[in-house]
């Protein structure tokens, strides 16, 4: 239990000393104090990553069908590649550049090997171009005043609400 300091030491912060009460062991028995941050992250986001992979693939293949270009020139997106894509996207927030292509630049003032080592630039842009959260064939009638205006992201919200209440 956290206690507010009083008296002359009021600037001192006391640490939490109570028993852990946030994690439901029955829902995630494999997690413990030594679990990695990635395992905790995946507890909440693995289903979303799978959703992103399925819908991104679907959107890409629908695009190819419309263009009637024949076999896919790019390999399909996998969960591993989507996780790397998300990691790169998060890292980009720590190292702001003017243009997306600058992250893969070999110029002395921009060179950051992390991006090129993690994923090729064209692969990143392919995933970015076709990134999707839902099937466009399920679009509601937007003329209906009761239609879900966030339908493209509804699956993500539902998954997160479920995970947050579960864990």
N, CA, C and O of each residue as an XYZ file, in Angstrom:
668
protein
N       0.849     -1.166      0.000
C       0.000      0.000      0.000
C       0.895      1.229      0.000
O       1.878      1.292      0.737
N       0.551      2.197     -0.824
C       1.304      3.437     -0.922
C       0.820      4.386      0.154
O      -0.384      4.555      0.346
N       1.755      5.003      0.853
C       1.374      5.983      1.874
C       1.966      7.324      1.523
O       3.102      7.410      1.057
N       1.200      8.367      1.746
C       1.672      9.720      1.472
C       2.565     10.150      2.626
O       2.152     10.099      3.784
N       3.785     10.573      2.319
C       4.685     11.021      3.382
C       4.173     12.322      4.008
O       3.516     13.132      3.354
N       4.479     12.488      5.236
C       4.080     13.725      5.906
C       5.274     14.262      6.690
O       6.258     13.556      6.915
N       5.172     15.491      7.089
C       6.233     16.087      7.888
C       7.406     16.544      7.047
O       7.236     16.873      5.873
N       8.601     16.568      7.633
C       9.763     17.128      6.961
C      10.219     16.305      5.746
O      10.962     16.818      4.910
N       9.792     15.051      5.634
C      10.195     14.220      4.508
C       9.128     14.175      3.418
O       9.082     13.213      2.651
N       8.280     15.181      3.331
C       7.171     15.130      2.385
C       7.626     15.061      0.932
O       6.810     14.736      0.070
N       8.869     15.346      0.623
C       9.386     15.256     -0.736
C       9.868     13.858     -1.094
O      10.234     13.614     -2.244
N       9.876     12.924     -0.127
C      10.355     11.568     -0.366
C       9.211     10.724     -0.915
O       8.090     10.785     -0.408
N       9.491      9.945     -1.941
C       8.494      9.053     -2.523
C       8.666      7.674     -1.922
O       9.771      7.134     -1.889
N       7.576      7.110     -1.452
C       7.605      5.771     -0.879
C       7.184      4.762     -1.937
O       6.335      5.054     -2.780
N       7.769      3.596     -1.893
C       7.454      2.568     -2.878
C       6.233      1.772     -2.457
O       5.868      1.721     -1.283
N       5.630      1.167     -3.428
C       4.473      0.307     -3.212
C       4.918     -0.939     -2.461
O       5.907     -1.567     -2.839
N       4.204     -1.303     -1.407
C       4.615     -2.458     -0.612
C       3.546     -3.527     -0.521
O       3.749     -4.544      0.144
N       2.409     -3.322     -1.174
C       1.322     -4.299     -1.094
C       1.537     -5.471     -2.029
O       2.489     -5.496     -2.808
N       0.646     -6.435     -1.943
C       0.710     -7.615     -2.808
C       0.212     -7.253     -4.203
O      -0.654     -6.390     -4.342
N       0.745     -7.899     -5.237
C       0.256     -7.624     -6.586
C      -1.198     -8.050     -6.714
O      -1.584     -9.119     -6.240
N      -1.996     -7.214     -7.355
C      -3.413     -7.553     -7.467
C      -3.965     -7.315     -8.865
O      -5.159     -7.519     -9.083
N      -3.142     -6.889     -9.824
C      -3.655     -6.542    -11.140
C      -3.781     -7.706    -12.100
O      -4.679     -7.702    -12.942
N      -2.907     -8.714    -12.005
C      -2.897     -9.807    -12.977
C      -3.765    -10.967    -12.510
O      -3.715    -11.378    -11.351
N      -4.554    -11.478    -13.432
C      -5.368    -12.656    -13.137
C      -4.580    -13.893    -13.532
O      -4.430    -14.183    -14.719
N      -4.079    -14.618    -12.552
C      -3.240    -15.784    -12.822
C      -3.959    -16.855    -13.614
O      -3.324    -17.591    -14.370
N      -5.272    -16.960    -13.459
C      -6.010    -17.988    -14.187
C      -6.044    -17.698    -15.685
O      -6.158    -18.629    -16.482
N      -5.950    -16.443    -16.082
C      -6.001    -16.064    -17.500
C      -4.631    -16.083    -18.162
O      -4.542    -16.320    -19.366
N      -3.575    -15.843    -17.420
C      -2.223    -15.817    -17.987
C      -1.249    -16.476    -17.025
O      -0.379    -15.808    -16.468
N      -1.389    -17.804    -16.822
C      -0.524    -18.476    -15.844
C       0.945    -18.502    -16.241
O       1.811    -18.689    -15.387
N       1.239    -18.315    -17.535
C       2.622    -18.370    -17.995
C       3.398    -17.090    -17.694
O       4.620    -17.068    -17.836
N       2.713    -16.031    -17.283
C       3.406    -14.788    -16.956
C       3.787    -14.755    -15.487
O       3.011    -15.155    -14.619
N       4.995    -14.272    -15.223
C       5.447    -14.104    -13.849
C       6.372    -12.899    -13.786
O       6.505    -12.172    -14.770
N       7.000    -12.680    -12.665
C       7.866    -11.510    -12.486
C       9.046    -11.486    -13.453
O       9.573    -10.415    -13.755
N       9.467    -12.647    -13.940
C      10.615    -12.679    -14.843
C      10.197    -12.706    -16.319
O      11.053    -12.862    -17.190
N       8.915    -12.560    -16.612
C       8.449    -12.556    -18.005
C       8.985    -11.323    -18.723
O       9.156    -10.258    -18.129
N       9.243    -11.495    -20.010
C       9.764    -10.382    -20.802
C       8.661     -9.383    -21.116
O       7.474     -9.704    -21.054
N       9.071     -8.176    -21.452
C       8.108     -7.157    -21.860
C       7.376     -7.588    -23.126
O       6.197     -7.282    -23.300
N       8.078     -8.299    -24.012
C       7.457     -8.772    -25.242
C       6.319     -9.746    -24.950
O       5.280     -9.691    -25.607
N       6.501    -10.633    -23.977
C       5.436    -11.590    -23.663
C       4.210    -10.887    -23.099
O       3.083    -11.308    -23.359
N       4.411     -9.833    -22.340
C       3.276     -9.058    -21.832
C       2.618     -8.298    -22.980
O       1.391     -8.258    -23.071
N       3.417     -7.698    -23.853
C       2.893     -6.991    -25.017
C       2.050     -7.929    -25.880
O       0.943     -7.577    -26.286
N       2.572     -9.115    -26.157
C       1.856    -10.068    -27.005
C       0.587    -10.588    -26.350
O      -0.351    -10.980    -27.043
N       0.548    -10.595    -25.033
C      -0.662    -11.001    -24.330
C      -1.845    -10.143    -24.790
O      -2.957    -10.644    -24.959
N      -1.594     -8.866    -24.988
C      -2.646     -7.942    -25.390
C      -2.747     -7.774    -26.909
O      -3.844     -7.567    -27.429
N      -1.628     -7.859    -27.624
C      -1.628     -7.450    -29.026
C      -1.428     -8.567    -30.045
O      -1.456     -8.286    -31.243
N      -1.230     -9.811    -29.636
C      -1.033    -10.898    -30.603
C      -2.238    -11.042    -31.516
O      -2.077    -11.229    -32.722
N      -3.423    -10.960    -30.972
C      -4.641    -11.094    -31.779
C      -4.782     -9.923    -32.756
O      -5.255    -10.102    -33.878
N      -4.377     -8.745    -32.335
C      -4.431     -7.571    -33.221
C      -3.415     -7.718    -34.342
O      -3.706     -7.367    -35.486
N      -2.238     -8.228    -34.039
C      -1.226     -8.443    -35.080
C      -1.742     -9.446    -36.104
O      -1.558     -9.257    -37.307
N      -2.387    -10.512    -35.634
C      -2.970    -11.489    -36.552
C      -4.056    -10.840    -37.403
O      -4.127    -11.079    -38.609
N      -4.893    -10.027    -36.789
C      -5.938     -9.302    -37.531
C      -5.315     -8.416    -38.605
O      -5.787     -8.398    -39.742
N      -4.265     -7.686    -38.259
C      -3.594     -6.821    -39.227
C      -3.028     -7.624    -40.391
O      -3.117     -7.192    -41.540
N      -2.453     -8.774    -40.111
C      -1.890     -9.616    -41.162
C      -2.995    -10.109    -42.094
O      -2.865    -10.018    -43.315
N      -4.068    -10.625    -41.527
C      -5.175    -11.156    -42.335
C      -5.783    -10.069    -43.205
O      -5.981    -10.273    -44.403
N      -6.083     -8.918    -42.616
C      -6.749     -7.855    -43.372
C      -5.814     -7.166    -44.362
O      -6.257     -6.734    -45.427
N      -4.532     -7.057    -44.028
C      -3.566     -6.474    -44.960
C      -3.385     -7.386    -46.165
O      -3.338     -6.914    -47.301
N      -3.284     -8.693    -45.922
C      -3.197     -9.651    -47.030
C      -4.446     -9.575    -47.905
O      -4.352     -9.537    -49.131
N      -5.607     -9.554    -47.269
C      -6.862     -9.512    -48.008
C      -6.923     -8.260    -48.892
O      -7.278     -8.336    -50.068
N      -6.576     -7.126    -48.317
C      -6.623     -5.868    -49.068
C      -5.639     -5.893    -50.233
O      -5.962     -5.423    -51.324
N      -4.454     -6.432    -50.013
C      -3.451     -6.522    -51.072
C      -3.938     -7.426    -52.202
O      -3.841     -7.068    -53.376
N      -4.459     -8.590    -51.844
C      -4.928     -9.518    -52.873
C      -6.178     -8.984    -53.582
O      -6.348     -9.222    -54.777
N      -7.042     -8.276    -52.878
C      -8.174     -7.617    -53.534
C      -7.679     -6.576    -54.529
O      -8.234     -6.431    -55.618
N      -6.641     -5.859    -54.148
C      -6.034     -4.864    -55.037
C      -5.474     -5.536    -56.296
O      -5.655     -5.035    -57.405
N      -4.795     -6.671    -56.117
C      -4.251     -7.396    -57.270
C      -5.366     -7.910    -58.174
O      -5.237     -7.890    -59.398
N      -6.463     -8.371    -57.568
C      -7.588     -8.867    -58.364
C      -8.196     -7.760    -59.212
O      -8.577     -7.990    -60.360
N      -8.286     -6.576    -58.656
C      -8.830     -5.437    -59.402
C      -7.920     -5.084    -60.567
O      -8.392     -4.810    -61.670
N      -6.615     -5.090    -60.320
C      -5.658     -4.749    -61.373
C      -5.454     -5.882    -62.365
O      -4.965     -5.674    -63.476
N      -5.839     -7.096    -61.946
C      -5.675     -8.283    -62.785
C      -4.226     -8.437    -63.239
O      -3.947     -8.649    -64.419
N      -3.301     -8.325    -62.266
C      -1.876     -8.394    -62.567
C      -1.304     -9.803    -62.472
O      -0.112     -9.996    -62.712
N      -2.101    -10.761    -62.137
C      -1.591    -12.130    -62.066
C      -0.985    -12.429    -60.716
O      -1.448    -11.918    -59.697
N       0.067    -13.268    -60.697
C       0.661    -13.684    -59.418
C       1.198    -12.503    -58.614
O       1.604    -11.479    -59.164
N       1.186    -12.679    -57.323
C       1.621    -11.624    -56.411
C       3.107    -11.321    -56.569
O       3.939    -12.217    -56.428
N       3.452    -10.048    -56.865
C       4.874     -9.702    -56.968
C       5.548     -9.560    -55.607
O       6.776     -9.615    -55.528
N       4.791     -9.382    -54.552
C       5.345     -9.257    -53.204
C       4.932    -10.478    -52.385
O       3.812    -10.966    -52.536
N       5.814    -10.979    -51.522
C       5.409    -12.092    -50.653
C       4.366    -11.621    -49.642
O       4.294    -10.439    -49.307
N       3.571    -12.557    -49.170
C       2.553    -12.211    -48.186
C       3.173    -11.735    -46.883
O       4.300    -12.097    -46.542
N       2.430    -10.931    -46.175
C       2.841    -10.424    -44.862
C       2.651    -11.543    -43.840
O       1.670    -12.285    -43.892
N       3.596    -11.653    -42.918
C       3.508    -12.641    -41.835
C       3.405    -11.912    -40.499
O       3.616    -10.701    -40.425
N       3.081    -12.653    -39.455
C       3.029    -12.053    -38.122
C       4.392    -11.498    -37.729
O       4.475    -10.432    -37.120
N       5.451    -12.208    -38.072
C       6.799    -11.744    -37.728
C       7.115    -10.427    -38.437
O       7.642     -9.498    -37.825
N       6.790    -10.354    -39.723
C       7.044     -9.117    -40.478
C       6.177     -7.975    -39.965
O       6.627     -6.830    -39.921
N       4.941     -8.270    -39.579
C       4.066     -7.222    -39.055
C       4.605     -6.707    -37.723
O       4.534     -5.508    -37.452
N       5.134     -7.584    -36.902
C       5.718     -7.169    -35.624
C       6.932     -6.271    -35.862
O       7.109     -5.272    -35.164
N       7.758     -6.616    -36.828
C       8.919     -5.780    -37.170
C       8.438     -4.434    -37.717
O       8.983     -3.388    -37.364
N       7.423     -4.462    -38.575
C       6.851     -3.225    -39.117
C       6.389     -2.303    -37.981
O       6.672     -1.105    -37.995
N       5.683     -2.863    -37.009
C       5.201     -2.063    -35.873
C       6.368     -1.548    -35.025
O       6.336     -0.413    -34.548
N       7.383     -2.372    -34.841
C       8.563     -1.941    -34.071
C       9.263     -0.775    -34.766
O       9.669      0.187    -34.114
N       9.403     -0.862    -36.077
C      10.019      0.227    -36.828
C       9.178      1.492    -36.708
O       9.712      2.583    -36.506
N       7.877      1.345    -36.832
C       6.977      2.497    -36.746
C       7.081      3.174    -35.379
O       7.096      4.402    -35.292
N       7.153      2.382    -34.321
C       7.295      2.944    -32.975
C       8.653      3.633    -32.842
O       8.742      4.728    -32.287
N       9.703      2.997    -33.349
C      11.045      3.583    -33.275
C      11.129      4.899    -34.031
O      11.877      5.792    -33.634
N      10.375      5.034    -35.112
C      10.382      6.272    -35.887
C       9.941      7.469    -35.053
O      10.312      8.604    -35.351
N       9.169      7.226    -34.032
C       8.752      8.295    -33.137
C       9.879      8.810    -32.260
O       9.792      9.906    -31.705
N      10.944      8.015    -32.135
C      12.098      8.410    -31.328
C      13.165      9.134    -32.140
O      14.060      9.765    -31.578
N      13.067      9.042    -33.453
C      14.099      9.585    -34.340
C      13.387     10.242    -35.526
O      13.287      9.638    -36.594
N      12.902     11.447    -35.353
C      12.061     12.114    -36.344
C      12.885     12.542    -37.562
O      13.940     13.162    -37.430
N      12.385     12.202    -38.732
C      12.992     12.600    -40.003
C      11.942     13.316    -40.847
O      10.745     13.192    -40.592
N      12.391     14.060    -41.845
C      11.465     14.800    -42.705
C      10.651     13.896    -43.611
O       9.462     14.134    -43.824
N      11.279     12.867    -44.143
C      10.616     11.964    -45.082
C      10.819     10.525    -44.617
O      11.826     10.204    -43.986
N       9.858      9.664    -44.932
C       9.987      8.261    -44.555
C      11.219      7.619    -45.179
O      11.871      6.790    -44.543
N      11.540      7.984    -46.395
C      12.701      7.377    -47.053
C      14.010      7.724    -46.349
O      14.997      7.003    -46.496
N      14.035      8.814    -45.588
C      15.249      9.205    -44.869
C      15.674      8.179    -43.818
O      16.850      8.114    -43.460
N      14.738      7.384    -43.327
C      15.089      6.375    -42.320
C      16.001      5.297    -42.910
O      16.763      4.666    -42.178
N      15.931      5.083    -44.215
C      16.756      4.087    -44.888
C      17.899      4.728    -45.662
O      18.610      4.041    -46.394
N      18.081      6.019    -45.511
C      19.110      6.742    -46.251
C      20.500      6.310    -45.815
O      20.744      6.011    -44.646
N      21.401      6.287    -46.783
C      22.796      5.976    -46.487
C      23.623      7.230    -46.289
O      24.828      7.146    -46.050
N      22.986      8.409    -46.385
C      23.692      9.677    -46.201
C      24.244      9.765    -44.781
O      23.610      9.314    -43.827
N      25.407     10.339    -44.659
C      26.109     10.402    -43.381
C      25.243     10.993    -42.265
O      25.238     10.475    -41.148
N      24.512     12.068    -42.557
C      23.733     12.735    -41.513
C      22.445     11.982    -41.165
O      21.797     12.311    -40.172
N      22.064     10.981    -41.958
C      20.842     10.221    -41.678
C      21.102      8.764    -41.320
O      20.203      8.090    -40.818
N      22.280      8.273    -41.559
C      22.546      6.840    -41.452
C      22.179      6.277    -40.081
O      22.757      6.646    -39.059
N      21.201      5.374    -40.091
C      20.800      4.622    -38.911
C      20.586      3.186    -39.370
O      19.523      2.870    -39.905
N      21.564      2.312    -39.176
C      21.486      0.949    -39.716
C      20.291      0.142    -39.218
O      19.885     -0.814    -39.879
N      19.721      0.499    -38.074
C      18.602     -0.257    -37.515
C      17.502     -0.494    -38.539
O      17.019     -1.617    -38.679
N      17.106      0.539    -39.249
C      15.963      0.432    -40.154
C      16.231     -0.536    -41.301
O      15.404     -1.403    -41.584
N      17.363     -0.400    -41.953
C      17.702     -1.291    -43.058
C      17.968     -2.710    -42.609
O      17.677     -3.660    -43.336
N      18.520     -2.863    -41.411
C      18.775     -4.205    -40.883
C      17.488     -4.898    -40.465
O      17.377     -6.119    -40.579
N      16.514     -4.134    -39.984
C      15.263     -4.714    -39.519
C      14.363     -5.115    -40.684
O      13.756     -6.186    -40.662
N      14.275     -4.253    -41.707
C      13.391     -4.520    -42.841
C      13.817     -3.655    -44.022
O      14.200     -2.497    -43.855
N      13.745     -4.222    -45.190
C      14.055     -3.464    -46.400
C      13.015     -2.358    -46.592
O      11.841     -2.528    -46.263
N      13.463     -1.236    -47.123
C      12.586     -0.081    -47.317
C      11.357     -0.416    -48.155
O      10.243     -0.046    -47.784
N      11.538     -1.107    -49.271
C      10.408     -1.423    -50.140
C       9.394     -2.328    -49.447
O       8.192     -2.205    -49.681
N       9.867     -3.228    -48.606
C       8.964     -4.114    -47.852
C       8.147     -3.295    -46.861
O       6.943     -3.505    -46.719
N       8.803     -2.363    -46.174
C       8.106     -1.488    -45.229
C       7.015     -0.699    -45.949
O       5.881     -0.631    -45.476
N       7.355     -0.108    -47.081
C       6.384      0.685    -47.823
C       5.249     -0.172    -48.387
O       4.117      0.298    -48.502
N       5.542     -1.404    -48.732
C       4.491     -2.320    -49.186
C       3.478     -2.560    -48.068
O       2.271     -2.459    -48.285
N       3.969     -2.875    -46.888
C       3.065     -3.118    -45.759
C       2.301     -1.843    -45.423
O       1.095     -1.886    -45.179
N       2.992     -0.720    -45.409
C       2.344      0.561    -45.113
C       1.240      0.869    -46.127
O       0.166      1.337    -45.747
N       1.491      0.614    -47.390
C       0.526      0.904    -48.453
C      -0.751      0.089    -48.307
O      -1.839      0.590    -48.594
N      -0.633     -1.163    -47.864
C      -1.785     -2.053    -47.810
C      -2.272     -2.340    -46.385
O      -3.158     -3.173    -46.195
N      -1.709     -1.666    -45.395
C      -2.121     -1.873    -44.002
C      -3.618     -1.657    -43.866
O      -4.150     -0.616    -44.253
N      -4.286     -2.660    -43.309
C      -5.738     -2.595    -43.185
C      -6.188     -3.238    -41.886
O      -5.533     -4.139    -41.364
N      -7.313     -2.766    -41.372
C      -7.838     -3.233    -40.087
C      -9.146     -3.997    -40.219
O      -9.568     -4.663    -39.273
N      -9.793     -3.913    -41.375
C     -11.069     -4.605    -41.565
C     -11.313     -4.850    -43.046
O     -10.652     -4.268    -43.907
N     -12.264     -5.712    -43.322
C     -12.634     -6.064    -44.691
C     -13.551     -4.976    -45.250
O     -14.603     -4.689    -44.679
N     -13.153     -4.382    -46.354
C     -13.947     -3.315    -46.961
C     -15.313     -3.793    -47.423
O     -16.222     -2.984    -47.609
N     -15.469     -5.103    -47.612
C     -16.773     -5.637    -48.032
C     -17.803     -5.553    -46.918
O     -18.995     -5.732    -47.166
N     -17.365     -5.285    -45.702
C     -18.286     -5.177    -44.563
C     -18.656     -3.730    -44.245
O     -19.191     -3.449    -43.173
N     -18.379     -2.829    -45.154
C     -18.669     -1.416    -44.914
C     -20.168     -1.201    -44.729
O     -20.964     -1.623    -45.569
N     -20.557     -0.546    -43.633
C     -21.983     -0.292    -43.414
C     -22.488      0.850    -44.304
O     -21.706      1.605    -44.881
N     -23.774      0.948    -44.392
C     -24.391      2.043    -45.136
C     -24.190      3.323    -44.334
O     -24.813      3.505    -43.288
N     -23.332      4.200    -44.814
C     -23.007      5.420    -44.071
C     -24.137      6.445    -44.118
O     -24.089      7.446    -43.403
N     -25.142      6.214    -44.943
C     -26.310      7.104    -44.974
C     -27.230      6.827    -43.781
O     -28.048      7.670    -43.410
N     -27.092      5.662    -43.197
C     -27.873      5.296    -42.016
C     -27.283      6.030    -40.815
O     -26.090      5.910    -40.535
N     -28.109      6.779    -40.113
C     -27.605      7.561    -38.972
C     -27.133      6.687    -37.823
O     -26.409      7.169    -36.952
N     -27.515      5.435    -37.791
C     -27.091      4.519    -36.727
C     -25.869      3.691    -37.115
O     -25.456      2.811    -36.360
N     -25.288      3.961    -38.282
C     -24.135      3.166    -38.710
C     -22.919      3.498    -37.838
O     -22.793      4.594    -37.292
N     -22.052      2.527    -37.734
C     -20.845      2.654    -36.919
C     -19.808      3.451    -37.693
O     -19.253      2.951    -38.671
N     -19.538      4.677    -37.274
C     -18.594      5.533    -37.978
C     -17.158      5.066    -37.799
O     -16.279      5.473    -38.557
N     -16.913      4.235    -36.828
C     -15.564      3.701    -36.593
C     -15.451      2.239    -37.022
O     -14.636      1.492    -36.480
N     -16.258      1.835    -37.985
C     -16.309      0.427    -38.366
C     -14.956     -0.116    -38.812
O     -14.680     -1.299    -38.615
N     -14.114      0.711    -39.402
C     -12.809      0.218    -39.862
C     -11.902     -0.179    -38.701
O     -11.027     -1.030    -38.856
N     -12.110      0.429    -37.557
C     -11.291      0.125    -36.378
C     -12.054     -0.650    -35.304
O     -11.492     -0.954    -34.252
N     -13.305     -0.969    -35.548
C     -14.137     -1.624    -34.537
C     -13.521     -2.923    -34.048
O     -13.565     -3.211    -32.852
N     -12.949     -3.711    -34.945
C     -12.337     -4.987    -34.527
C     -11.211     -4.756    -33.525
O     -11.080     -5.507    -32.558
N     -10.409     -3.741    -33.744
C      -9.305     -3.434    -32.831
C      -9.856     -3.033    -31.465
O      -9.372     -3.504    -30.436
N     -10.864     -2.165    -31.454
C     -11.479     -1.751    -30.186
C     -12.058     -2.953    -29.447
O     -11.867     -3.088    -28.238
N     -12.758     -3.817    -30.157
C     -13.374     -4.990    -29.520
C     -12.320     -5.922    -28.937
O     -12.477     -6.424    -27.824
N     -11.254     -6.152    -29.680
C     -10.183     -7.023    -29.182
C      -9.539     -6.422    -27.937
O      -9.339     -7.117    -26.942
N      -9.212     -5.125    -27.991
C      -8.580     -4.484    -26.832
C      -9.504     -4.462    -25.623
O      -9.057     -4.728    -24.507
N     -10.771     -4.154    -25.816
C     -11.719     -4.176    -24.691
C     -11.789     -5.559    -24.068
O     -11.818     -5.693    -22.844
N     -11.817     -6.586    -24.903
C     -11.855     -7.952    -24.415
C     -10.581     -8.286    -23.636
O     -10.653     -8.847    -22.543
N      -9.425     -7.945    -24.189
C      -8.155     -8.254    -23.533
C      -8.001     -7.498    -22.213
O      -7.566     -8.067    -21.212
N      -8.361     -6.211    -22.219
C      -8.218     -5.426    -20.989
C      -9.133     -5.937    -19.897
O      -8.745     -5.946    -18.729
N     -10.340     -6.364    -20.244
C     -11.231     -6.886    -19.208
C     -10.805     -8.287    -18.778
O     -11.017     -8.671    -17.628
N     -10.204     -9.054    -19.691
C      -9.790    -10.426    -19.388
C      -8.548    -10.452    -18.491
O      -8.481    -11.234    -17.542
N      -7.574     -9.601    -18.791
C      -6.312     -9.647    -18.061
C      -6.222     -8.557    -17.014
O      -5.217     -8.458    -16.310
